[in-house]
């Protein structure tokens, strides 16, 4: 490709936590550029957030529906190539679905969807449309995770019978959501974070442990990083 890959972002505006992290990571190799976005569920905040990032006003959209529809109508040499989704968990599926069905690739923060039913629908949409869909399970790249996988795979730890995973969130130890803290509010609300709560955005372990022979009913971790 003789140009930078263009992307639009859903979520990640003023007051957000992870959006800026994604933008920084995307800019590291200078191969990708942010060209538009719907950065908040509040249209005015969304447009203001786009202004903070020095985007043209006509590419700062009030909703993800508006962004996808208007970007699709742009000439091919101007429109975004893919959509990056960095919203709270309950809003991962709707923009992914619309983007794929309108001809855009998708890169979504984890988890893929709010629940299993949505995940099955998403898988069917990806298969039907043929567009690329990526999920940012970034912890698989951590050296210690790779080392742990190698130790399990080579039998250095013996027969694995149980895997315990913890994901401490010390900043949620007190009810700061009661004071209006935005990031705490959705993470502690099952209607927005899902059944897994804050753990749903982590997925810290992606190994498939050698747990053959364990008692039925034990949870298995099925995702395994590629080398």
BALO-668439 format. One line per 5 residues: number of its first residue (from 1); their letters; for each residue z, y, x negated of N, C-alpha, C. Coordinates in pm, whole numbers. Layout:
BEGIN
NUM	a	Z/Y/X/Z/Y/X/Z/Y/X; ...
end
This chain:
BEGIN
1	xxxxx	0/-119/-84/0/0/0/0/124/-88; -82/222/-53/-98/341/-136/-16/459/-86; 82/434/-4/167/541/48/307/487/72; 399/577/102/534/534/136/536/474/277; 628/382/298/649/325/430/733/423/511
6	xxxxx	688/450/633/754/548/717/845/479/820; 966/533/837/1054/473/936/1123/578/1023; 1160/533/1143/1240/614/1233/1375/547/1251; 1478/626/1272/1613/571/1282/1669/592/1422; 1736/490/1473/1808/499/1599/1956/491/1568
11	xxxxx	2030/598/1599/2171/608/1562/2184/677/1427; 2307/683/1378/2330/735/1243/2335/886/1232; 2362/957/1343/2366/1103/1339/2503/1158/1303; 2528/1280/1345/2654/1346/1316/2772/1263/1364; 2869/1244/1277/2989/1169/1311/2974/1018/1294
16	xxxxx	2855/972/1259/2833/829/1239/2882/787/1101; 2901/658/1083/2952/606/956/2842/544/869; 2764/453/926/2676/370/843/2536/426/828; 2495/518/914/2359/570/907/2324/630/771; 2415/711/718/2390/774/588/2378/671/478
21	xxxxx	2457/563/489/2451/456/388/2312/393/386; 2257/367/504/2123/310/514/2019/406/458; 2032/533/489/1934/630/439/1939/641/287; 2057/638/231/2071/643/85/2006/520/21; 2036/403/78/1981/278/23/1829/277/33
26	xxxxx	1776/326/145/1631/326/164/1561/420/66; 1632/521/21/1570/620/-67/1577/584/-215; 1649/479/-250/1673/448/-390/1544/427/-469; 1452/347/-414/1329/319/-490/1213/410/-454; 1238/507/-365/1138/607/-329/1010/546/-270
31	xxxxx	1025/431/-206/909/367/-143/909/384/9; 1017/437/63/1033/451/207/1077/594/238; 1029/648/350/1073/782/390/1104/788/538; 1209/862/571/1248/884/709/1160/993/768; 1093/964/878/1002/1063/937/1043/1107/1076
36	xxxxx	1136/1035/1139/1177/1072/1274/1305/1001/1310; 1361/1035/1424/1482/965/1465/1534/1006/1602; 1611/915/1660/1693/943/1778/1833/909/1733; 1906/1007/1685/2024/984/1604/2155/974/1681; 2151/994/1812/2273/992/1891/2241/965/2037
41	xxxxx	2340/913/2109/2323/895/2254/2327/1028/2326; 2374/1132/2257/2372/1268/2310/2246/1338/2259; 2153/1373/2347/2025/1430/2303/2038/1552/2214; 2129/1642/2247/2144/1762/2166/2197/1730/2027; 2296/1640/2021/2348/1599/1891/2241/1527/1811
46	xxxxx	2159/1450/1880/2050/1379/1812/1955/1478/1744; 1913/1577/1820/1819/1676/1763/1884/1756/1651; 2010/1791/1668/2081/1864/1563/2095/1780/1437; 2118/1651/1456/2130/1561/1340/1998/1551/1265; 1889/1548/1340/1758/1548/1274/1735/1674/1195
51	xxxxx	1782/1787/1249/1771/1913/1176/1851/1911/1047; 1968/1846/1051/2050/1833/929/1974/1761/819; 1882/1673/860/1805/1594/764/1669/1658/734; 1650/1780/783/1530/1859/758/1403/1796/815; 1418/1724/926/1301/1669/993/1239/1775/1083
56	xxxxx	1109/1769/1106/1044/1864/1197/1104/1850/1337; 1120/1959/1409/1180/1953/1543/1109/1856/1637; 976/1846/1623/903/1759/1715/918/1611/1681; 987/1580/1572/1013/1440/1536/1162/1406/1550; 1239/1499/1607/1380/1475/1636/1393/1452/1786
61	xxxxx	1413/1329/1824/1404/1291/1964/1541/1281/2031; 1541/1298/2163/1666/1293/2238/1713/1152/2269; 1618/1059/2278/1652/919/2308/1559/828/2227; 1601/702/2214/1513/609/2142/1389/577/2224; 1401/582/2357/1283/561/2442/1177/668/2417
66	xxxxx	1223/792/2407/1131/902/2379/1068/886/2241; 1148/849/2144/1098/833/2008/988/727/2001; 1014/612/2057/916/503/2049/788/538/2123; 801/597/2241/683/633/2319/599/739/2250; 664/842/2197/589/951/2135/534/911/1998
71	xxxxx	608/829/1924/557/785/1796/435/694/1815; 438/612/1918/325/524/1946/199/604/1977; 217/723/2036/103/806/2073/45/884/1955; 118/889/1843/69/963/1726/-42/886/1655; -125/957/1578/-227/889/1497/-161/792/1399
76	xxxxx	-233/688/1364/-177/584/1277/-131/638/1143; -194/744/1095/-156/797/964/-35/889/970; 23/905/1088/142/989/1102/262/915/1158; 239/820/1245/350/754/1314/435/668/1220; 555/640/1265/645/553/1188/589/412/1182
81	xxxxx	629/339/1077/588/199/1061/692/103/1118; 818/140/1108/923/52/1159/1043/134/1205; 1130/67/1280/1250/130/1335/1373/71/1268; 1463/157/1221/1592/114/1167/1699/141/1271; 1774/39/1308/1875/51/1414/2014/47/1353
86	xxxxx	2091/155/1370/2224/165/1311/2325/213/1416; 2312/163/1536/2397/202/1648/2517/109/1660; 2612/139/1750/2715/40/1784/2651/-88/1837; 2724/-197/1829/2669/-330/1855/2597/-346/1989; 2650/-286/2094/2592/-307/2226/2455/-241/2243
91	xxxxx	2421/-155/2146/2292/-87/2153/2194/-134/2046; 2211/-255/1996/2115/-310/1900/1992/-368/1970; 2014/-440/2079/1903/-508/2146/1804/-415/2217; 1849/-319/2297/1752/-237/2373/1645/-169/2288; 1681/-95/2181/1575/-34/2101/1491/-135/2025
96	xxxxx	1553/-247/1983/1476/-350/1912/1369/-408/2004; 1407/-437/2125/1314/-492/2225/1198/-396/2249; 1231/-270/2274/1126/-173/2305/1034/-150/2185; 1093/-142/2067/1012/-119/1947/913/-233/1924; 962/-355/1929/875/-471/1908/764/-479/2012
101	xxxxx	799/-450/2136/700/-458/2243/599/-345/2239; 627/-244/2156/533/-132/2143/469/-125/2006; 477/-234/1932/402/-242/1807/470/-194/1681; 602/-192/1681/675/-147/1562/763/-259/1508; 767/-271/1376/860/-363/1311/1002/-309/1328
106	xxxxx	1101/-396/1309/1240/-356/1329/1328/-405/1215; 1416/-318/1168/1522/-355/1075/1653/-313/1140; 1737/-410/1172/1860/-380/1247/1984/-410/1166; 2083/-325/1186/2214/-356/1131/2271/-475/1208; 2365/-544/1147/2425/-661/1211/2532/-618/1311
111	xxxxx	2560/-699/1411/2492/-823/1451/2359/-794/1518; 2276/-896/1530/2143/-876/1587/2151/-824/1730; 2241/-882/1808/2254/-845/1948/2400/-848/1990; 2425/-809/2113/2560/-804/2167/2613/-943/2201; 2523/-1033/2242/2566/-1167/2281/2452/-1267/2260
116	xxxxx	2480/-1392/2286/2382/-1498/2262/2261/-1486/2354; 2283/-1448/2479/2171/-1434/2572/2070/-1333/2522; 2118/-1220/2471/2027/-1120/2415/1957/-1173/2291; 2030/-1249/2209/1971/-1303/2087/1855/-1397/2119; 1869/-1478/2222/1762/-1568/2262/1640/-1490/2311
121	xxxxx	1666/-1385/2387/1556/-1300/2434/1485/-1233/2317; 1564/-1185/2221/1507/-1119/2105/1420/-1214/2024; 1468/-1336/2004/1391/-1435/1929/1257/-1461/1996; 1258/-1468/2128/1134/-1492/2202/1038/-1374/2188; 1093/-1252/2188/1008/-1133/2174/945/-1127/2035
126	xxxxx	1024/-1157/1933/972/-1158/1796/859/-1259/1783; 880/-1377/1839/778/-1482/1833/652/-1440/1907; 669/-1379/2023/555/-1340/2106/475/-1227/2043; 545/-1125/1991/475/-1007/1938/420/-1027/1797; 491/-1107/1717/446/-1128/1580/488/-1019/1484
131	xxxxx	563/-919/1532/608/-812/1444/729/-858/1363; 750/-794/1251/861/-831/1163/994/-784/1219; 1095/-868/1204/1230/-830/1244/1325/-870/1130; 1402/-774/1083/1496/-801/974/1637/-763/1013; 1734/-836/958/1876/-811/986/1948/-789/854
136	xxxxx	2028/-686/847/2087/-647/718/2217/-723/688; 2202/-851/657/2317/-929/610/2334/-904/460; 2377/-784/427/2378/-739/289/2480/-811/202; 2584/-869/264/2687/-934/182/2634/-1055/107; 2523/-1109/150/2468/-1225/80/2425/-1190/-63
141	xxxxx	2405/-1063/-90/2363/-1021/-223/2477/-999/-320; 2600/-1005/-273/2714/-979/-361/2729/-1093/-462; 2753/-1062/-589/2765/-1165/-693/2871/-1271/-661; 2987/-1230/-608/3092/-1327/-581/3054/-1422/-469; 2976/-1374/-373/2929/-1462/-265/2833/-1565/-322
146	xxxxx	2743/-1522/-408/2649/-1614/-472/2723/-1716/-559; 2826/-1668/-628/2905/-1759/-713/2976/-1864/-628; 3032/-1822/-516/3101/-1915/-427/3004/-2019/-373; 2885/-1975/-337/2785/-2069/-288/2751/-2173/-394; 2734/-2127/-517/2700/-2219/-626/2811/-2319/-650
151	xxxxx	2936/-2274/-642/3049/-2363/-665/3059/-2470/-556; 3027/-2432/-433/3027/-2528/-324/2912/-2627/-341; 2793/-2573/-371/2673/-2656/-380/2680/-2758/-492; 2748/-2723/-601/2755/-2813/-716/2881/-2900/-716; 2960/-2889/-611/3078/-2974/-600/3196/-2934/-684
156	xxxxx	3197/-2814/-739/3306/-2772/-825/3438/-2761/-750; 3431/-2743/-619/3552/-2728/-539/3589/-2856/-465; 3511/-2960/-487/3536/-3084/-414/3481/-3077/-273; 3528/-3165/-188/3483/-3170/-50/3546/-3056/30; 3461/-2972/86/3509/-2857/164/3543/-2903/305
161	xxxxx	3665/-2885/345/3709/-2929/478/3736/-2811/571; 3757/-2695/515/3788/-2580/599/3752/-2452/525; 3698/-2356/597/3667/-2225/540/3742/-2119/620; 3819/-2037/552/3893/-1929/617/3833/-1797/575; 3795/-1715/671/3734/-1586/642/3818/-1474/703
166	xxxxx	3850/-1376/625/3924/-1260/675/3845/-1133/650; 3859/-1041/741/3789/-912/728/3887/-800/765; 3979/-767/674/4079/-665/705/4015/-528/727; 4062/-459/829/4020/-321/854/4147/-237/862; 4199/-202/747/4326/-130/742/4325/1/819
171	xxxxx	4211/64/823/4205/193/892/4219/180/1043; 4211/55/1095/4232/31/1236/4373/-22/1267; 4461/-14/1168/4596/-67/1185/4676/14/1288; 4642/139/1303/4704/223/1405/4599/260/1509; 4642/297/1628/4550/323/1739/4489/463/1729
176	xxxxx	4411/483/1624/4350/615/1606/4243/642/1712; 4196/536/1779/4099/556/1885/4159/636/2001; 4292/630/2015/4359/704/2123/4346/854/2102; 4324/894/1977/4308/1035/1946/4163/1080/1945; 4073/992/1987/3933/1030/1996/3850/998/1873
181	xxxxx	3904/916/1781/3827/880/1662/3707/795/1703; 3589/849/1683/3467/788/1736/3440/649/1682; 3454/630/1552/3423/501/1492/3523/393/1535; 3648/431/1552/3748/335/1599/3729/304/1747; 3685/401/1823/3675/384/1968/3582/271/2008
186	xxxxx	3462/267/1949/3370/162/1991/3403/28/1928; 3460/30/1808/3494/-97/1742/3607/-171/1812; 3693/-99/1881/3805/-162/1949/3779/-181/2099; 3658/-154/2140/3619/-170/2280/3525/-289/2293; 3570/-402/2349/3486/-521/2360/3356/-497/2436
191	xxxxx	3353/-397/2522/3231/-369/2598/3122/-310/2509; 3163/-261/2393/3065/-204/2299/3055/-283/2169; 3166/-339/2124/3164/-412/1997/3132/-560/2016; 3156/-613/2136/3130/-754/2160/3255/-838/2143; 3240/-967/2167/3354/-1058/2163/3417/-1067/2025
196	xxxxx	3339/-1047/1921/3391/-1060/1785/3464/-936/1737; 3454/-827/1811/3519/-704/1768/3461/-653/1637; 3543/-592/1551/3494/-540/1424/3433/-646/1333; 3476/-773/1351/3422/-880/1266/3274/-900/1291; 3227/-861/1409/3086/-880/1442/2993/-800/1354
201	xxxxx	3042/-694/1293/2958/-613/1207/2969/-655/1061; 3047/-758/1034/3069/-798/896/2988/-920/857; 3016/-1036/920/2952/-1162/884/2966/-1187/734; 3086/-1182/685/3106/-1182/540/3061/-1308/470; 3070/-1420/537/3032/-1545/470/2904/-1598/532
206	xxxxx	2805/-1627/449/2676/-1673/498/2641/-1809/439; 2741/-1879/388/2716/-2011/332/2719/-2116/442; 2658/-2227/416/2675/-2344/502/2759/-2442/423; 2890/-2444/442/2977/-2529/360/2948/-2677/382; 2978/-2754/281/2960/-2900/291/3076/-2957/372
211	xxxxx	3068/-2939/504/3182/-2976/586/3156/-3100/669; 3066/-3186/624/3046/-3311/694/3176/-3390/695; 3205/-3452/806/3325/-3532/814/3445/-3457/867; 3431/-3325/890/3543/-3251/947/3554/-3284/1094; 3669/-3256/1149/3692/-3289/1289/3603/-3206/1380
216	xxxxx	3556/-3269/1485/3473/-3199/1583/3554/-3084/1642; 3489/-2970/1656/3558/-2855/1712/3580/-2747/1608; 3574/-2783/1480/3583/-2681/1377/3458/-2595/1380; 3476/-2466/1358/3361/-2376/1356/3284/-2396/1226; 3153/-2394/1236/3070/-2406/1118/2996/-2276/1092
221	xxxxx	2985/-2241/969/2913/-2120/930/2774/-2163/892; 2674/-2119/969/2542/-2180/960/2443/-2104/875; 2469/-1977/849/2369/-1902/776/2388/-1922/627; 2277/-1934/558/2281/-1959/415/2182/-1867/348; 2222/-1792/246/2129/-1699/180/2025/-1772/98
226	xx	1909/-1716/94/1804/-1772/9/1831/-1728/-135; 1791/-1813/-228/1813/-1780/-370/1729/-1662/-409
end
